[in-house]
Amino acid sequence: MSNPPMYGNLVPLDREQHKNLRLKAELPTVERAASLNSVFLAAVEFNEACKEYPIVFVRVGEAGKDGAPQAIAPLAVFGLKPGSNLFVKDGAWKANYLPAYVRRYPFAMARIDSGDQVAVCFDADWKGFSETEGTSLFAADGQPSEFTVNARSFLENFEREAERTRLFCEELLKLDLLQDMRFEATLPNGEKLDVDGFLAVNEEKLAKLEDAKVVEIFRNGIGALIEMHRVSLGNMSRLAQQHADAAATAAA
């Protein structure tokens, strides 16, 4: 089983093997995202995320068969350099909205045994797990505790929204509006930032859509998501300023 970003050792949660497992739920987990400069963002999150983070698209997986375009996925960007997350400081998240990808930690849904079976998994490397302290994951009768039931519900909703996001991305590809983009900035100290490898909506292509298509995409919600993405790109400059401020503080 491969471990997605943030996770060290994903293990399927088993009611027998882990009957005594507990979680210190009050322990902050965002430090695990301190080295992530971006994470997957579900479409349903665009409304809140666009106020604070750039939302971009990236190519994922392998190229499609029979000339089909390579799949894409949206990301919330937290930093302009690899390994840089400008929103984690002193073990806390310094923004109003925390993406669901980060909130679900230390749990995740994952496929096991190289098959179609999906199970609730936990990061066995997370220091918050114990057999003596914290909230029990299973009741005395072996049934999932209320905490675990709620965690599973959150994960299942995350997966449903991820699937809806995949369908949104398919429609976006059909519209053929995306193009490779580049962000450049020169900071007050002379440092140059150069960020590429992401996709964004091409303004000219968007303006040339037929009127009927424009009406269609706004009625089905895609148009609103495109607008949130476009608005969010203004946060690139804010990230550059945060980067400059962090560098100045470190040098002081």
Salt bridges, closest charged atoms under 4 A:
GLU31 OE2 - LYS127 NZ 3.30
GLU45 OE1 - ARG103 NH2 3.80
GLU48 OE2 - LYS51 NZ 3.34
ASP123 OD2 - ARG32 NH2 3.24
GLU156 OE2 - ARG152 NE 2.86
GLU161 OE2 - ARG164 NH1 2.75
GLU163 OE2 - ARG166 NH2 2.51
GLU170 OE2 - ARG166 NH1 2.46
GLU171 OE2 - LYS174 NZ 3.25
ASP176 OD1 - LYS205 NZ 3.71
ASP180 OD1 - ARG59 NH1 2.95
GLU184 OE2 - ARG182 NE 3.10
GLU191 OE2 - LYS81 NZ 2.64
GLU191 OE2 - HIS243 NE2 3.22
ASP194 OD2 - ARG182 NH2 2.64
ASP196 OD2 - ARG182 NH1 3.34
GLU203 OE1 - ARG230 NH2 2.51
GLU216 OE1 - LYS213 NZ 3.32
GLU227 OE2 - ARG230 NH1 2.53
